[in-house]
């Protein structure tokens, strides 16, 4: 087999190899194996939470051709609604019972997803709908919507930062191979992986998933076949907003701090993930989020000052290699 033929056969799989390659490079660069393991789990947890927040946005971007800077507002609202629920259920979160802790977390997540899903529906109806097909106007009005919602958060919850504690059973760490692995980060990795598998199954094994994927690739053809793609648009927007709310709760507990501007701050990483993953690609978004999480943690450990630009450098490198992202579903518009 010629070298060109081997390269062509390996090309589709190259994005999937980037995560293990980066992990190996981190292992070679970090002198302590226990430190490498701790940083890797932390990076994977961070990546999973970014994936949860970015996965809905990449589908909205690919399916609806909407540049939604207001997505960060759903992250902030989800965090505040979820944390408010946890504060109400403080007797459950402070109990030593894992079952009570998980029930409190489930209640917080459901409340956050319902609130942000409803907010996403209203946001699409009032702000996004009038500017379909006009990217510049989308940027302006969705950024304006983000600012308005952030100010509403300040009105409802106050301008102060809110410090929070994780549920009792999720505090602390477990020791493995000499490394201290935080319980919450292990749970975050599990939740993110489960969500990724669920999204893949829905998109590839169900009729609605088939319509969504077909709509991303060729919307007019799907509509010509009689499907009401407009309703699918709205459903995807609501689902993406609800996922942002879930990610907001998890990110707030990860940082143990929530602010009205937290969604705006994390949007930089979310857009980096969406861009390097490829428009409309859940798989690309997943790989991109893991790369961002690992890169951030490895570089912050090795050279803290370089961590500020590490993910920008990662995006530049990947776009020079694949200008449309790692696994694009649609061409850049």
N, C-alpha and C positions, 0 to 999 in steps of 0.2 A: 504493500500500500504506500502511495506517495505521501510526502509530508503534507502537501496541500489537501489531499483527500482526508487524511487524519484530522487536520485542522477543521475542515468543513464538518466532519462528523462530531467533533467535540464542541464546536461553537455554540449550539443550543444549550449545552450543559454548563458552559463556563460561568454564567451568573450564579448557579447553584454551588459552585466550588469556591466562590469568593469568601463565604463565611468561614468554612473550615481552614482555608488558606490564611485568612486574617488571624484566626485563633492560633494557628501554628506559629505565625510570625510573632504574635504577642508572647507566646510561650518561649520562643527563642530570645526575645528582647528583654523579658522580665526575669531577673535572676532567681527569684523564689517561686517554686511551684505552687505553694499555698497562696501566695499573693496573686499569681496568675489565675488560679481557680476562683478566688474571691472576686477578682475583677471581671472574669468571664461571666460568672453568674450575674453579677451586677449589670454588666453590659447587655446580657440577654434579657434581663428583667426590664431594663430601660427600653430596649428595642421592642419588646412585646407591647409595652404600654404605648409607645409611639405608633406602633402598627395599629393598635385598636383605634387610636384617634385618627390615623391617616387613611385607614382602609375605606371608610365611608366617603371621604373626600376624593379619593382616586376614582371611585366608581361614578360619583357625581361629575367629576371633571371629564371622565371619558364618555359617559353616557349622555350628559346634558350640556357639555361644552360650557360649563359655568365655572368661572374663577371666583370662588367664594372665600374671601378673606374674613367673612363673618363666622367661619367655622370655629375659630378660636373662642368666640363668645359662648358657643355651646359647651366647650370644655370648661370654661369658668362657671357657667350656670350649673352644669352637672356636678362640679366639685362642691359648690355651695349648697345645693339641694341635698346631695348625698351626705355631706358632713353635718348639715342641720338635722337630718334624720338620725345619724349616729349619735349626736348630742342628745336628742330626745330619748334614744334607746341606751343611754349611758349605763343603766343598770345591767343591760345585756352585754355591752362591750367590755365592761369592767369585771364581769364574772369570769372565773377560771374555766368555765365550760366552753369547749371548742364548738359544740353545737349551738349554744346561745350566741357566741361570737359570729358564727357563719350566718345564722338567721338574721342578725342585725346587719351584717354586710349585705346580705341578699335584699333586705328591705331598703337599704340605702341605695343600692344599685338600681333596683326597680323604680324607686322614686326619681332618681336622677335621669334614667332613660325615658320615663314617661314625660317628665318635665321638658327635657331637651327635644324629644320627639315632637311634642306639641309646639314648642317654640320653633323648631325647624319647619313645621307645616306653615305656621303663620309667617315666618321669614320668607319662605318660598312664595307664598301667595302675595304678600305685600311688597317685598323688596326685590326679589329675584325675577319674578314673572315679567314685569314690565321691561326688563333689559336683556332678555334672551337674544343671543347673537351679537351683542355689543360688548366686547371685552373691556374696553376702557370704562364704559359706564358701569359694568359689573364690579370692577375694581373699586371705583369711587363709592358706589352705593353700598356695597357689602362692607367696605371699610367704615363707612358712616354708620351702618347698622351695628358693627362691632363696638364702636365708640359709644353709641347710645345704650346698648345692652350693658356694657361695662359700667356706665354711669347709673343705670337702674340697679345694678348689683350694689353699688356704693350706697344708693338711697335705701335699699331694703336691708342690707347687712352691715352697713357702715364702712368707712374707709380704712379701718385698721386691718392689719394682717391677722389671720386667725391661726393659732398654733393648735395642732391636734395630736392626739395619741392614737396609735393603732389599737385595734382590739387586743385584749390581753393575750389570747392564744397566738397572735401573729407578731408579738414582740419578741425580741431576742434573736438568737441564732443557734444553729446546729453546727457541730464540728464534723468535718469530713476531710480525711487525708491531711489533717493539720490546718485546714482552712476554715474560717468562720463564715458560714453561709446564712444570711438573714432569712428567717422564715418567710417574711412577707415577699421577698424577692423570688423565692422558690415558688410561692403561690402565684405571683404575677407571671412567671414563666409558664406555669401550667395553664392559667386562664388564657393567656395569649395564644398558646399552642392549640388549645381546645377551640378557641374562636376561629383560628385560621383553618383548622380541619373542617369545622362546621360551615364556614363560608365556601370552602372548596366544594364540599358535598352539595350545598344548596345551588351553587352556580353551575355545577357540572352534572348533577343527578336529578334536578327537578325542572319542571316546565318553566316556572318563573325565572329560574337561573338561566335557562336556555334563551329566554326572551331578553333578559338583561344583557347577556353576552352578545347576542345577535344585534341588539340595539346599540351596543358600544361599537361594533364593527360596521354596521350598515343600518342606521335607523330608518331611512326612507323605505328600504325593502321590507322591514318588519311591519311598518305601518301599511304598506301595500298589501300585505298578507292578511290584514284585517285586525291586527292587534292594536289596542289603544295604548300606544307607547307613552302617551302623556300621563296616564295614571301610573304607569311603571316609574316614570320620572319622579313623580311626587312621592311614591313609596320608597324609592331609593334615597331620596333627599331626607325623608323622615328617618329611615333606618340609619343613614350616615350621621344624622344629628344625634340620634339616640346612642350610637357607638361613641361619639365624641363625649357625651355625658358619662358613659361608663368609663372611658379613658380619663376623664376629669377626676372622677372619684378616686381611681387607682393612682393617678399622678399626685393628687393631693396627699394621699396616705403615704406615698413613696417619699415625698418631700417633707411630710409632716407640717406643712404650711400651705395655706391657700390665700390668694389675693385676687382682687377683681381683674388684674391684668395678667394673670398666669396663662390664660389661653392665648393672648396676643404674643407672649414671650415664647411659648412652645411652638407657635405657628411657623417659625423659621425652620425648625427641625422637621415639622410635618411636611412643608413644601419641598424641602430637600429630599425627603423620602419619596414623595409622590413623583418628583421629577426624575430621580435616578432609577426608580422602579419601572417607570413607563406608564403612560396614561391609560387608565382603565384596568391595570393589571394588579390583581390581588396578590399573586405570587411575587411579582416584582416589588410591590409595596412591602411584603413580608421580608424579603431578602434585604431590601434597602434599609428597613428599620433595624434589622439585626446588625448590619454593617455600621450604621450610625451609632448604635448603642455601644458596640464593641470598640469602635474607633475612639469614641469620646472617653471611655474609661481607660483604655490602654494609654492613650496619649496624655491624658490628665495625670496618670501615674508617672510616666516617664519624663514628661516635659510639660508641667502645668500651663505655662504661658502659651504653648503651641496648641492647647486644647481649644482655644477660642476660634482658631481657623481650621482645625483638623477636618471638620465635616464639609466646609466649603472646598477644601482641597480634595476631599474624597469625591464630591460632586463634580468638580472640574475634571478629575482624572477619568471618572466613569463616562461623562459626556464626551470627552475626547475619544474614548474607545467606542462608545455607542451613543451617538448624538440624540437618539430618540428614547433613551433609557434602556435598562437591561432587558426587560421583557415587555415591549410595547404592544398594546392591543390595538390602538388606533394611532394614526399618524398625528404628529403635532399640528394643531390648527392655527 
